[in-house]
């Protein structure tokens, strides 16, 4: 094998593309594709097209002067947006006034002292100014436009039902929401009984405001405060719908409105674990000792660095008692010198192994995170609130059987019968080629797969080489199609459009997808697959692919979703034939992004925000808060 001479080549090792144009789902380019670029292979037979095809039979690349030719185009991936929060509008209270419905005709001739309380209160509706989002406003308008009764007021005051509901809204922070979003000005129990008109106006104002606050809470806790699809092109969710009119009607007939409202909160065990962790953190004072290590510190064996003293201090604080006992002599004799000696390297390696890190003695970002205790309490609370918001985008309860990929954790787990069966390391998209956040269903396992090269890789990475060496793909054994017809790579005009050009790599030992791929058809060409680049799984930071999810143990995952044994999967692979195996029953898969998430024991773990997505969620939440606080 040739020696790798450039780090840039390593960056091209397989994964999936972040953007595609008229191509089949694909992964990424293998290292072997480039380092064997000059190796002769037997080219497949190419069918000659009966008629001219786009990009074929036109001006050949060698006839074009590269100095005057246009630069190769670029295929770009999704982008992040400036979040635009849903605006509030005034509820059309003037449309709710109906003299027949309000009873003002019936009671108009009665003296004020003889009229039933609130019997004419609806006449004040046009004077009420309450604002809400479109969905909530419509539900309130429809309800009060078809009902004569009030929900939250009776006699001359606030009802017990309202007080129960207010108690739930006031505790919104416990479920990761902002109580200010549901704050309502409550009329005082003391008022001027000589001015019942003013009192009834105040109560009607409260009535509508209370309905808006309650429905907003219910909608927020069911589906989340923000629309994930407005955060970035990497978010892909069908937003949940909530029948607010029916819920308002249901509250009228409920004997326990507080329990009814609280029942709308997510009930999954993962959400409950996040909720308990949030409560625990808010109760503590953040007095836990911490060690500070300078940002950007990278300490390698044999080097000298003043931050070494803080590293050893972190080990003394965070290591287990057994580790500290085993290395007691070295730790006790360390005098704070900057020299990273072999004895200290052994201590660091033991600490890394104890915390599931790569035990290489190199102190980098992952090790520093553990040594310093990771996030502050405030940071963890923020991650929990974001996680609870994002959990609402998913089904309430992930199911009894599913695959859960958490990108910041670089893991994929398989759950059956409601119990996590196993978890494995994965490689996800790099920051440039990010993996999407969505859910789908696994349908197929393909053994000895073809790799269809996506347009983003053809254009961004292959095209510059193909313009100078049109026969490159022929020698590499790739298959090229133009308009659906197989042609020679050297016959394609690589200076023209590639939109009708498809490239795929046949099954082989160095195929970018390895032995198999696990498919859940989606618009993003994302799937799970094997890889010949096993060394990447040893790294702590594994955002390295073109977008797809590479599995450390693909045979085990394939066997799980197929409901068969690992040996049976191995036999299919050993046959050497490309074959699609349908899963007996579709398996939900969550390609998720949580920087705080419970493990199988229910303990919440925290992870680095590898794509900085939490920043954009925070911005979206802030925009939502500002929109809801805006004066109408």
Residue, then its C-alpha position, 0 to 999 in steps of 0.5 A: x500500500x502506498x504511503x499517505x502523503x497528505x492529510x487532505x486525502x484522509x479527510x476524503x474517507x467515506x461517509x455520506x454527502x450533505x447535498x444530492x442532485x438526481x442521484x441515488x442515496x450515497x456515502x463518501x469517498x474511500x481513502x483507497x480511491x485516491x491512493x490507488x488512483x494510478x493502479x490499473x484495473x480491469x475496466x468493465x464493458x461499457x455499452x455505447x449509447x445509440x444516441x448522443x448523451x448529455x456530457x458525451x460526444x461533445x467537446x472533450x476536456x483535453x480540447x479545452x484550455x484549463x486557463x480559460x475554463x470556468x472553475x468547477x462549481x460547488x454543491x453546497x449543503x443546508x444552512x442555518x437560518x435567522x429564526x423568525x418566531x411566530x407572531x402574535x395577533x389580537x384575538x378578534x373579540x369584536x366578532x364574538x359579540x352576539x346580542x342573542x347569545x349574550x342575553x343582553x336583550x333578555x336582561x337589558x330591562x332588569x336593574x343592575x342589582x337584579x341581573x345574574x352575575x356576568x349575564x351581560x359580561x360578553x358585551x365587553x368582549x370588543x373592548x378586550x385586547x388579548x394577543x396569541x399565536x394564530x393557532x391559539x387565537x383561532x381556537x379561542x375565537x371558535x370556542x367563545x364564538x360558539x359557547x355562552x359559558x365562561x371557563x375561568x370565571x364565575x359570580x364576581x371572581x376567579x373560579x377554583x378551576x382557574x386557580x388550579x390551572x394557574x398553579x400548573x402554569x406557574x410551575x412550567x419551569x419544572x418541565x423546561x418551559x418559561x413561566x413568563x410565557x404563561x403569566x396572567x394578571x389575576x384579578x384581585x379578590x377585593x374590588x369596588x362593588x359599586x363599579x361592577x362594570x369595571x369588575x366584569x371587564x376585568x374578569x372578561x379580560x382574565x377569561x380570555x387571557x387565561x384561555x390563551x395562556x393555558x392553550x399556549x402551555x398545552x401546545x408548547x409542551x406537546x410539540x415544543x415552543x419552536x418549529x425545528x424546521x425553521x432553525x436550519x435545513x438540517x432539521x426535518x420534522x413533521x410538527x405535531x398538531x394539537x386540537x386546542x378547541x377540543x382541549x378547551x372544551x374538555x377542560x370545562x367538563x374536567x373535575x381535575x383541570x390541573x391533572x388534565x393540563x399536566x397530562x399533556x407533558x411528555x411521559x417518556x422515561x427519557x423525558x422524566x429522567x431529564x426532568x429529574x436531573x433539571x430539578x436536581x441541578x436547580x436545587x444545588x448551589x454549584x459549589x462542586x470543586x472545579x479545576x480550570x485548564x486553559x482552553x485549547x490546551x493540547x498536551x502530548x507525552x514528552x512535552x513540557x506545559x505549565x497546564x500539566x499541574x492542572x491536569x494532575x489536579x483534575x485527576x486527583x479530583x475526578x479519578x476513582x479511589x482505586x486508580x488513585x491508590x494504584x498510582x499513589x506514589x506518582x501522584x504524591x511525588x508530583x511537585x507541579x513541574x511542567x515536564x510530562x514524564x512517562x510516569x505521569x503519562x501512565x497515570x493519564x492513560x489509566x484515567x482516560x481508560x477509566x472514563x472511556x476515552x482513548x488511552x493514548x496519554x494525549x490530553x486534548x478536548x475530550x480529556x479536558x472536558x472530563x478533568x474539568x468536570x465539563x459544563x458548569x451547572x448553568x450550562x447543564x441546565x441550559x442543555x437540559x432545557x434544550x433537550x426537553x424542547x427537542x424531545x417534544x419534537x419526537x414521539x412521546x415514547x420512542x417505542x418498544x423497539x428502535x435504533x437511537x443515534x445521538x450525534x454529539x455522543x457518537x453512539x448508536x443503540x438498539x432497544x428491544x422490548x423497551x430495554x437497550x440491548x447494546x450500544x456502539x460507537x459511530x462516526x457522524x458527519x463533519x461540521x462541514x458535512x453535518x448529519x441531519x436531525x430527523x426520524x424514519x424507519x429502517x426497511x432494508x439491509x443491503x449486503x455487499x453494497x454498491x456506493x452511489x457517489x452523490x453529486x456533492x462529492x462528484x462536483x466538489x471532490x472528484x471533478x477537479x481531478x477528472x478535468x485533468x484525468x478523465x479516465x481516472x474513474x475507469x482505472x479505479x473500477x467505478x461505473x459511470x452512467x450518463x442519462x442512465x447509460x453506462x459509458x467510459x469515464x474518459x468519454x464524459x465532458x467533465x467541463x459540462x453539467x454533471x446533473x445527469x451523470x451518475x457514478x457508483x462503486x461496485x462491491x469490493x474490499x475497499x468499497x466506501x460502505x464496507x460490507x453492508x448498509x442499513x437503509x431508511x429511505x429519506x430525502x437526505x441520503x443518510x443511512x448507516x453503514x460499515x466502513x473500511x476505515x476502522x481506526x476512526x472509531x478509536x477517536x474520541x471526537x468522531x464527526x468525520x464523515x460526509x454525513x452518513x453514520x458509520x457503525x463500529x459493529x455493523x453486523x450486530x446492528x444488521x442482525x438486530x434489525x433483521x431479527x436474525x443472528x450475526x452468523x446469518x448476516x456473515x453468511x450473506x456477506x460471504x456469498x459475495x453477492x449484492x443483495x437487499x434483505x428486507x427487515x421483517x418489520x420496519x424499525x423506527x430510527x431516530x437520527x438525533x442531536x442531544x447534548x444532554x441525554x439519559x443513558x440506559x440506567x437513567x443517568x443524564x450524560x452531557x456532550x459537546x455541541x459538535x455542530x453548535x446547534x444548541x446556539x441556534x436553538x437558544x437563539x430561536x427560543x430567545x426570538x420566541x420569548x421576544x415575540x411573546x413579550x412584544x406589545x401589540 
